[in-house]
Amino acid sequence: MRAGFDIVSIPVRLIPPHPDALSAALPTLECPDRFEARYVSANGGIRWNRRWVNVSTVCIGEYIGLGRRSTMESGAFTSGR
């Protein structure tokens, strides 16, 4: 710690929130109708064409949009916010 700077003495109410602070919930994604929506289960995966596909534990409880590679467009699909 630097001399003369004691972070413990700064009250939390005086520290402004970080400008990149994240919200508690993910925004609802909007994707084209040709994509299939799948719910990511509690263990971080989905069923796709009768097979188990691991997605990510980050997506647990969320819906994701899937499509064949030939119909994919470049870029990400984001919410309307």
C-alpha positions as CSV (number, residue, x, y, z in Angstrom):
1,M,0.0,0.0,0.0
2,R,1.2,3.5,-0.8
3,A,2.2,5.8,2.0
4,G,-0.5,8.3,2.9
5,F,-3.3,6.4,1.2
6,D,-5.6,4.4,3.4
7,I,-8.5,2.9,1.5
8,V,-10.1,1.7,4.7
9,S,-10.8,5.3,5.8
10,I,-12.8,6.1,2.6
11,P,-16.6,5.6,3.3
12,V,-18.3,3.3,0.8
13,R,-21.0,5.9,0.2
14,L,-18.4,8.3,-1.2
15,I,-17.0,5.8,-3.8
16,P,-18.9,6.2,-7.1
17,P,-20.1,3.1,-8.9
18,H,-17.8,1.8,-11.7
19,P,-19.1,3.1,-15.1
20,D,-19.0,-0.5,-16.5
21,A,-21.0,-2.0,-13.7
22,L,-23.2,-4.9,-14.8
23,S,-26.9,-5.3,-14.2
24,A,-28.1,-8.3,-12.2
25,A,-29.8,-10.0,-15.1
26,L,-28.9,-10.5,-18.7
27,P,-31.0,-8.7,-21.3
28,T,-33.5,-10.7,-23.4
29,L,-31.9,-11.6,-26.7
30,E,-33.7,-11.3,-30.0
31,C,-32.6,-13.5,-32.8
32,P,-34.0,-14.4,-36.2
33,D,-37.0,-16.8,-36.5
34,R,-34.9,-19.4,-38.3
35,F,-32.9,-20.0,-35.1
36,E,-34.0,-22.6,-32.6
37,A,-34.2,-21.6,-28.9
38,R,-32.8,-24.0,-26.4
39,Y,-32.9,-23.7,-22.6
40,V,-29.5,-24.2,-20.9
41,S,-30.0,-26.7,-18.0
42,A,-28.6,-26.6,-14.5
43,N,-25.4,-28.4,-15.5
44,G,-24.6,-26.0,-18.4
45,G,-25.7,-27.9,-21.4
46,I,-28.5,-28.5,-24.0
47,R,-29.9,-31.2,-26.1
48,W,-29.3,-30.7,-29.9
49,N,-30.3,-33.4,-32.4
50,R,-30.6,-36.0,-29.7
51,R,-27.1,-35.3,-28.5
52,W,-25.8,-33.6,-25.4
53,V,-23.9,-30.4,-26.0
54,N,-22.0,-28.6,-23.3
55,V,-22.5,-24.8,-23.6
56,S,-21.3,-23.0,-20.4
57,T,-22.3,-22.7,-16.8
58,V,-22.4,-19.0,-17.4
59,C,-25.6,-19.5,-19.5
60,I,-27.4,-21.7,-16.9
61,G,-31.1,-20.8,-16.8
62,E,-31.0,-18.8,-20.0
63,Y,-32.3,-19.5,-23.5
64,I,-29.8,-19.5,-26.4
65,G,-30.5,-19.3,-30.1
66,L,-29.0,-22.0,-32.4
67,G,-28.8,-22.3,-36.2
68,R,-27.0,-24.1,-38.9
69,R,-23.7,-22.6,-39.8
70,S,-24.8,-22.0,-43.4
71,T,-27.6,-19.7,-42.2
72,M,-25.5,-17.9,-39.6
73,E,-24.9,-14.2,-40.0
74,S,-21.8,-12.4,-38.9
75,G,-22.1,-10.5,-35.6
76,A,-23.8,-11.0,-32.4
77,F,-27.5,-10.9,-31.6
78,T,-28.3,-8.4,-28.8
79,S,-31.3,-7.2,-27.0
80,G,-33.3,-4.2,-28.1
81,R,-31.9,-2.1,-25.2
